[in-house]
Amino acid sequence: MKEHDGKLGLLELIGLVVGSIIGGGVFNLMHDMAVGAGAGAIIIGWVITAIGMVMLALTFQNLTMKRPDLDAGVYSYAEAGFGKYMGFNSAWGYWLSAWLGNVGYATLLMSAVAYFLPVFGNGQNIWSIVAASFILW
């Protein structure tokens, strides 16, 4: 059995991305996109998104191979390249985007819960945002 060195390989990273897409409501997203665009536009959008995700994964893989001493993620890369101020900003920006993205996923969950509790409406009202934020905290 291969000893695990604590790093994620390409297959594991692909699994994380696919799991995030599915967990983010990909089934609901298809319906929303189909309402506003044709099949060709949707396929082009998914291809562009897939290319962007692969490029992002390859960028972080390249950074990890070139600078294995940096192990604090986005913060350490920004700090090493642009200084402490940009490292700080990138860390806060990443945290805020992850936090707001999780609120978005949680409000999607509220739209499903609305089937049982109508106060949540379609998941895009103040009660959904409050409940999603409460769950995250």
C-alpha positions in Angstrom: 0.0 0.0 0.0 1.3 3.4 -1.0 2.2 5.7 1.9 0.1 8.9 2.0 2.3 12.1 2.0 -0.5 14.5 2.9 -0.9 16.0 -0.6 -3.9 15.7 -2.9 -3.4 14.2 -6.3 -5.1 15.2 -9.5 -7.8 12.6 -9.1 -8.6 13.8 -5.5 -8.7 17.4 -6.7 -11.1 16.5 -9.5 -13.3 14.7 -7.0 -13.4 17.8 -4.8 -14.5 20.0 -7.7 -17.1 17.6 -8.9 -18.4 17.2 -5.3 -18.6 20.9 -4.9 -20.5 21.3 -8.1 -23.0 18.6 -7.2 -23.3 19.9 -3.6 -23.9 23.4 -4.9 -27.2 22.4 -6.5 -26.1 21.5 -10.0 -29.5 19.9 -10.6 -31.4 23.1 -9.8 -28.8 25.1 -11.7 -29.6 23.2 -14.9 -33.3 24.2 -14.7 -32.4 27.8 -14.1 -30.0 27.9 -17.1 -32.5 26.1 -19.3 -35.1 28.8 -18.7 -32.8 31.6 -20.0 -30.6 29.9 -22.6 -30.5 27.3 -25.3 -28.6 24.0 -25.2 -25.7 25.3 -27.2 -25.1 28.3 -24.9 -25.3 26.0 -21.9 -22.8 23.6 -23.3 -20.4 26.4 -24.2 -20.8 27.8 -20.7 -20.0 24.4 -19.1 -16.9 24.0 -21.4 -15.6 27.4 -20.5 -16.2 26.7 -16.8 -14.4 23.3 -17.0 -11.4 24.8 -18.8 -11.2 27.6 -16.1 -11.4 25.0 -13.3 -8.7 22.9 -14.8 -6.5 25.9 -15.4 -7.0 27.0 -11.7 -6.1 23.5 -10.5 -3.0 23.4 -12.7 -2.0 26.8 -11.4 -2.1 25.7 -7.8 -0.3 22.4 -8.7 2.4 24.4 -10.4 2.7 26.8 -7.4 2.9 23.8 -5.1 5.7 22.2 -7.1 7.7 25.3 -7.5 7.3 26.5 -3.9 6.7 23.5 -1.6 7.8 25.6 1.4 4.6 27.7 1.1 1.9 25.7 2.9 -0.7 28.3 4.0 -2.6 28.3 0.7 -3.7 31.4 -1.1 -2.4 33.7 1.6 1.2 32.4 1.4 1.3 32.6 -2.4 0.1 36.2 -2.4 2.4 37.2 0.5 5.4 35.6 -1.2 4.7 37.3 -4.5 3.3 40.7 -3.4 4.0 41.3 0.3 2.1 41.1 3.5 -0.6 43.6 2.6 -1.7 41.6 -0.5 -1.4 38.3 1.4 -3.7 39.8 4.1 -6.2 41.0 1.4 -6.2 37.7 -0.4 -6.8 35.8 2.8 -9.7 38.0 3.7 -11.1 38.0 0.2 -10.9 34.2 0.1 -12.6 33.9 3.5 -15.4 36.3 2.5 -16.0 34.6 -0.9 -16.1 31.2 0.8 -18.5 32.5 3.5 -20.8 34.2 1.0 -20.7 31.1 -1.2 -21.7 28.9 1.7 -24.6 31.3 2.5 -25.7 30.9 -1.2 -25.6 27.1 -0.9 -27.5 27.3 2.4 -30.2 29.5 0.9 -30.6 26.9 -1.9 -31.1 24.4 0.9 -33.8 26.7 2.3 -35.6 26.6 -1.0 -35.8 22.8 -0.5 -36.9 23.1 3.1 -39.6 25.5 1.9 -41.6 22.5 0.7 -42.2 21.8 4.4 -41.9 25.3 5.9 -43.5 27.8 3.5 -41.9 30.8 5.3 -38.8 30.2 3.3 -40.6 30.9 0.0 -38.3 30.2 -2.9 -35.1 30.4 -0.8 -34.4 34.0 -1.8 -36.0 36.0 1.0 -34.8 37.4 4.2 -35.9 34.4 6.3 -33.8 32.1 4.1 -30.8 34.2 4.5 -31.2 34.5 8.2 -31.7 30.7 8.6 -28.8 29.9 6.3 -26.5 32.3 8.2 -27.6 30.8 11.5 -26.9 27.3 10.3 -23.4 28.3 9.1 -22.6 30.0 12.4 
